[in-house]
Amino acid sequence: MNLRHLIPFFDNSVSNWALEARLLRWLTFIWLFVGLIMLFSASYPVADARHDDGLYYFKRQLLWVLVALFGFNTIVNSPLQKILGQSHWFLMVFLTLIFVTLIPGLGKKAFDAARWIAIGPIPIQPSELIKPFLVLQSARLFGNWERIGWRVRCGWLVIFGLVLLGILAQPNLSTTALCGMTIWLIALAGGLPYKYLGGTAIGGVLLALLSISIKEYQRKRVMSFLNPWADATGDGYQLVQSLLAVGSGRTWGAGFGLSQQKLFYLPIQDTDFIFAVFAEEFGFVGSMVLLALLAIFATLGLVVALKAKNSVHRLVAIGVTILMVGQSLLHIGVATGSLPTTGLPLPLFSYGGNSMIASLIAAGLLIRVARESSEAEVVPLRKPLLSNGQRRRTFHKTRN
């Protein structure tokens, strides 16, 4: 593997890619670069207080980025058919790890939820890492729906159900909802009959209501979302502080690094509420630029999906677009009080190696689909320079 492919400015092969693939690649790197800058600002105070090193979280994130870029590069330069052929193994491994997190003593708890497994000093969050492979396997199933039997269909639907139930049992309602909606929308794009889709949607809503009714903290989150100011120092504290941060940004923002809410007022400001810090520092204008970036990414994703000649490839593009843009909008919705408070990271912004790896692998899948969906990749933008010997051979062939 050519390590120069990891450096965006020095990968000469990119000039031969399809236009959508090149645009998505640069957009992903811009998204990543802005996210790292934002993480530096949001995490510095808490890292300095906890570890006496303001760069603690930023340096760890850089290491995760290097690991994630290796996965990104592998995906971008590998045939999609080969990746699809291996996706079910990764899905089964991460499904097993999801249930391992539920075993007392093996699952690592945070905020009363067992979502991690500690392998030495490395925390593994299988519910994050499974996302791109869930997209791949969903596309593979629903893209070939008419060509496979009911035994295979039901088998994979049961596995998808186990994934959702395992994540919900951690408990992690927000990730369960995101994964469930992604699978459902891929099935919708795959052309499944509405009677199946309608029944599944009703079942999903009932399952979410049941979880909210059983889990008291989820019920409190929903109630505090309706009126966070009623208990501004209790259940509504996170949302109130987030709204104060977003409102303080006004039109142009307080300026990079000048957020006041990140100074131990806004909880978990480097993960679940990093957009609030971004909005405070860059204001309404900066927030609109970020939303425009998401809109461009979504538009390019849909263009790639429409150009894809293979139905499975088309569903992969749709699924990745839903995953990346949908999760971002859900995160922003929570930070602005438009949705109940949940624990979804902002892709390529929030601190966390598992989220970074999953996000860059997903982006790599979309770029790979773009590369395989257009004949433009075989047409280089610039003609390669010929050596003197090649020029002479070409000249003689032309004369003959």
N, C-alpha and C positions, 0 to 999 in steps of 0.2 A: 504494500500500500504506500502510495506517495504521500509522505507527511506534509508536503507543501500544499496539498489539498485542504489542510486544516486552516491555512492562512488565507483569508479572502482576497488579499491584494496580490497574491503570487500564484494563484491557481490558473495557469494558462488554458486548461481544458474548458473552463467556464465559457469562454468565447464561442464554443461550438454548441452550447446548450440552446434549447428552445427559449424564446423570449420570456415566457411565463416562469420558467425554471430560474432564469437569471434574476428576474425581478423578485421572486419569492425568496431567493437566497440572500440577496442584499437586504430585503425587508426584514428577514429573520435576524440578520446580524445587526441591523440598526435597532431593532426591538431589544435584542440581547444587550447591546452597548448601553442604551438608555436605561435598561433595567439594572445593570450593574452600577451605573452612576447613582441611580435612585437608592439602591440597597446600601451603598456606601454612606449616603446621607442619613437614611432611616435607621440604620443599625449602629451607627457610631456611638451615640450616647449610652445605649444599653450595653454594648460590648465593652465600653470603657468602664462602666460601673460593675459589670459582672466579672470581667476577665483582666481588668487593668490594661486593656489593649483595644483601642477604638477600632482597629482594623481586623479584629479577631474573626467576626462573621464574614467580612468581605474577603479575607484571604482564603477562608475555607470554601467560600462560594466559587472563587477563582479555580480552586482545585477541582471542584465538581464540574465546572464549565469545561475544563480540559478533558475530563472523562466523558462528559456528554458530547463534546465535539467529536471525539473518536467514534462514538455510536452514530452521531449525525453523518459523519463522513462515510462510514461503512454502509449506512442505509442509502445515501445519495448515489453511491457508486456500485450498488449491487442490484441485479435484476429483481424486479418486484415479484415475479413469479416464484423466485427462490425464497424471498422473504415470506411470502404467503404460505409457502410449503412448510416453513418452520414455525409459523406463528402459533399453531395450536400447542406446541410443546412449551413455549414461554407462557402461554395462557394457563396451562395446567400447573406449571411450577408456581406461578404467582397465586393461583387459586389455592393451592396447598398452603402456601405461606400465609395467606389471609386467615385461614382457619388455625394455623399455628399461633398467630397472634392472640387467639382467644384462649389458649391454654395458659392457666395461671403459672407464673414463673418464667414463661418463655416470651410472652407478649410484654412489650415495654409500654407503660402507661404514661399519658400526659393529658391533663385536664379531664381525668376520669374516663379516658378512652384508650383502649389497647390497640394501637394502630401500627406499632413498630416492632421490629425484631433487631436486637443488637447482635451483630456479628463482630466481636471485638469492639473497636472504637467506632465502627461504621454502623449507623442506623439504617435499616432497610424498611421502607414503607411500601408493602406490596400493593396496596390499594391505589397508589400513585403510579407505580411502574406497570401495572396491568392495563392502564388506559389505552396506549397505542395498540397493544395486541388485542384488546377487546374490539377496537375499531377494525383491525385486520380480519379477525375471525368473523365478526358480524358481516363485513362486506363479502367475505368468502361464502358465508352461508346464504345470505339473502340475494347475492348476485347469481347464485346457482340454484335458487329455490325450486325452480320448475324442473331441474335435471336430477334432483336427488329424492330419495324416498322418504316416507314419513318417519321411518325408524331413525334415520340420520337427523332429520329435522328436529324431532322431539328430543333426541339425545343432546343436541347442542343447545336447544332452548332450556333444557333442565340445567345444563352447565352454566348458562348465562344467569339463570335464576339463582343458582348457588353462589355465583359471584356477588350478586346484589344482596342476597341474604347474609352472606359472610361479612360484607362491608357494613351493612346495617347493624349487625350484631356487635360491632366493635365498641361503641356505636359511632357511625359516621353517616348521618342522614344526607348531608349535602353532597358528598361524593357518590352515595348511592343514587340520589336523584339525577346527578349529572351523567353517570354511567347509564342509568336506565333511559333517560331522554335521548342520549346518543344512540343507543341500540335501537330505540323506537323510531327515531328519525331516519336512521339508515334503512330500517325495514320499510318505512314509508317511501323513501326514495327508491327502494328496490321493487316497489309495486305490489307489496303484499295486499291481500284483500282487506277491505276496511272492517269487515266483521272481526277479523283477528286483531287488527290494530285497535279497534274500539274497545274490545274486551280487555286487552292488555292495558290500555290507558286507564280504564276504570279500576282494574286490579291494582295498578301502581298507585293511584290516588288513595284508594282504600288502605293500602299498606302504609303509605305515608301518614295518613290520619291515625291509624292504629299505633304507629310508632310515637307520634306526638302525644297521643292520649296516655300511653304507658310511661314514656320518659318525661319526668317532671321538668327537667332543665330545657328540653325542647319546647314544651308548652310555655314555659316562662319566656323563652326567646320570642315566640310568636306574639305573646301578649305585650312584651316590652317593645316590639317592633311597631305595634299599632299606636302606642303612645309612650315613647321612651322617656319623655320629660316627667311622667307620673312617678317614676322611680329613678331619677337621674343619678343617684349615688349607689344604686343597687343593680337590678337586672338590666336597666337601660343605660348603664354607665358607658359601655363600649360604644354604643351607637351615638350617644350624646357627644362624647369626645370626638368621634369621627365626624359628626356633623359640624362641630365647632372648628375642626381642622379644615374641612372643605369650605366652610363659609369664610374662614379667615383668609383664604387665598384670594378672594375677590376676583378682580379681572386679570391682573398680571401676576399675582402670586407674591409671596414674601421674599422670594429669591432662593436660589439653591443653597441648601444647608441651613436656612434660617427658620425652619419650622419650629414653633413653640410647643405644639402638642406632642411631638416626639420626645420631649424632655420629661418623660415618665408620667404624662397625663393620658396619652393614648396607649392602651394595652396592645401587645403583640403587633407593634407598628412595622416590623420588618417582614411580616408574613401576611396575616389575614387582613390587615388594614394599611398596607403599604400605599394603596391608591390615595388614601386620605392625606398621607404625608406629601405625596406627589401633587395633589390638588392644592394643598396649602402653599407649597413652594413655587408652583408654576401657574396657579390660578385657573380661571375659566378658560383662558386661551390655551394654556398647556394641556388642559384636559380635553379640549376639542381637537387638538393636534393628535393626542393619543387615540381618541375615538376615530379620527380620520385614518390613522395607521391601521386600526382594526378593520375599518371599512374597506380599505384597499386590499388588505390581506384576505378578507372574506370574498371580495369581488374576484380577485385572482384565483382563489380556491374554486369558486363556482365556474369561472372560465375554464380552468383545468378540467373540472368534472364534465363540462359540456363537450370539451374536445376529446375526452377519453373514448376510445373505440371499444374498449372492453368494459362490460358492465361491472365487474368486480373492481377494476381500477377506478371507475367512476364513483363507486360507493366508498372506496378508500378516501378519495379526495373530499367527498362530501362529509364523511365521518371526521376526518382530521380538521376540516374547517369548522365544523360544529364544536369539536372538542376545544380547539384553541380559542376561537372567538367567543363561543358560548360560555366557557369558563371565565374568560376575561370580563364579559358583560355581567355575569352573575357576581363576580367579585366587586365590580364597580357598583352594581345595584345594592349590595350589602353596605358598602362604605358610604353611599349616599342616602341610605334609609329607604330605598325603593323596594328592598326585599328583606325578609327576616335575617337576623345575624347568623351566619354560618362560617365554617372554617375552610373556605376554598382559597388557595393561593392564587396570585395573579401570575400567569405563565411568564417565565423569563424575567420576572421582577422579584417575586417573593424569595426569601431565603429558604433554602432546602435543596439538597442534592437530588433527592428522588424526583421532585417536581421538575427540576432543571433537566434531568436525563429524559424523563417522559416527554417534556415539551419539545426538546430538540430532536428526539427520535420521531415524534409526530410531525414536526416541520420537515424533517428529512424525507418522510414518506410522501408528503404532498409534493415536494420538489421532485422526487423520483417519478411520481405519476406524471408530472409535467414533462419530464425528460422523455418518457416513453410514449406520451400521448401526441407528440407533434413530430412531423418529419423535418422541422426546421433545425433539429439538433445536428443533422448530418451535413448541414450547410455552414461552413465556418464564416465568421464575420470578416476575417482577413485571410488572404491567400498565404499559405506557408512559403517561407523563403527557400529556394532551391539552391543546392550546392552547384559548383561549376560542372562537376561530372553529370549531375542530374539534368542541368541545362543542355549539355551536349547531347545526351541520350534523347531528350525531348525534341531537340532540333532535328536530329537525324530521323526520328520517327515521323516528324511532321513532313520532312522532305520526301521520305519514301512513300 
